[in-house]
């Protein structure tokens, strides 16, 4: 039962990772085209667009905060292995499990704090795009939700490894 649930959850996590990577890639492509359009408009026609800076900021923010969970899932973030690799295998499992729990609590806090911050920002509008400033903070909320989903997957994998280790 647990293994079936974990396999289904693994498919969900892998699908979410693919969607995030695809979406971040598309956003970066749009950003490149937008900046190219701005350069051509500014230097060839002497007519810059006033909204490009804000839209570029939004696009890069979304691309980064949507791409970071995929890096977290792929274990591509920097960790300190000097001490960790010297620990026995069983202790490494326990340390990783508790480390993921701590990270999970941080993601929950980040999710709540970013949601509250967005509530405050809904009153203000950006000058160039005339959209609520909360749209600039939305990627942080999406990032924390996605990373919490990946974090729960890692916790379940550590529990599975720990339980299999106890039986063997």
N, C-alpha and C positions, 0 to 999 in steps of 0.2 A: 504494500500500500504506500509506504513512505517513498520507496524507489520510483513508483509510478508517478507520484506527485512531483518528485524532484525532476524526473525526466520531462514532464509537462512544463514545469517551471523553467527548466533549462531551455526548452524551445521558445518560451515567451521571452526570456532574457536575451537569447541569441537573435531573435527577431527584432527586439527593441534596439539592440546594438546595431544591427544592419540599417534600420530606419534612421537612427541617429547619425551614423556615419554618412549615409546618403544625403540626409538633410543638411548636415554641416558642409559637405562638399558642394552642394547646390548653392548654399548661401555664400560660400567663398567665391564660387564662379560668378554669381550675381554681383558680388562686391568688386571683383576685378573688372567686370564690364562697366559697372557704374563709375568707378574711378577713371577708367579709360575714356568714357563718355565725358566726364568732367574735364579731363585734361584737353581733349579735343575741343570741347566747347570754350574753355577758358583761353587757350593759347592760339587756336586757329580763328575762332569767331569772336573772341573778346567778349563773350557772354557767359559768365559762370552761373551755375544754378545755386541758389542760396540754400537749398534743402539737402544737398549731397553730403555735407559733413555730418549732419544728424542721422541721415539714413545709413551712411557708412558706419557710424558708431553703433547703431542698432544692429546692423548686419554682422559686424565683427563680434559684438557681444553675444548674439544668438549663436553664431558659429562656434565660438569658444565654449560657451556654457552648454551647448548641445554635444560638442565633441569630447569634452572632459569625461562624462560618464562612460563613454566607450573606451577611453584610455584606462579608466579605473577598472572596468570589467576585464580588459585585456592585460591587467597588471603591468601597465606601461608607465606608471608613476614612479617617482624616485623613492626608494626605501634604503634604510641603512642596514646592510647585511653583515657587516664586520662582526658584530657580537652575535647576531641572530644565527648565523651559520655555524657557530661554535657550540650551540646548544644541542642537547640530545633531541632526536626526532619527536619523541612524545611531548617534551617541553615545548618544542616549536609549534606543535598542533595546539597546545593549550594557549600559548602566547598569541598565536594568530586568531584563535577563537575570541579571546577577550579583546584583542585589538579591534576586530570587526565589530564587536558589541559597542565599544567606545565610539568608533566611527559612526555606527548606526544612530547612537544618541545624538551625536553632533549633527547628522543629516536631519533628524527630526527637529532639532532646535533651529537649524537653518531654514527648514521648510516653514515652520511657524513664524519665525522672525521675518522672512521675506514676504510672506502673505500679509503680515501686519504692516510692513513697510509699504507694500503696494497699496494698501488701504489708505494710508496717509498721502501717497503720491497721486491718487486718483483725482485730487482737487486741482492739480497743476497740469498745465499743458506745455508742450515743447514749442519754442518760438518758430522753428523752421517748418516742421511737419504738422503742427497743430494737432498733435495726438496726446493723450494722457501720458505723463512721464512714467506712469506705472508700467508701460510697455517696455521701458528700458530695464526694469527690474524683473519682469516676467521670466526671462531665461534663468535667473537664479532659482526661482521657485521650481521650474521644470527640471533644472539640473539636480536639485536636492531630491525631488521625487524619484527621478530616474536612478540616481546613485543609491537611494534607499532601497529601491527594488533590487539593484545589483548586490547591495550589501546583504540583504536578506538571503539572496541566493548563496553568497559566500558563507554566511552563517550556517545555512542548511547543509552545505557541502562539508563544512568542518564538523558539524554534528554527525553526519553520515560517516565520515572518516574515523571519527572518534569512536562511534558505536561499533564499527567493523573492527577497529583495533582492539576493543575490549573483548569481543567474541573470539578473536583469533588468539 
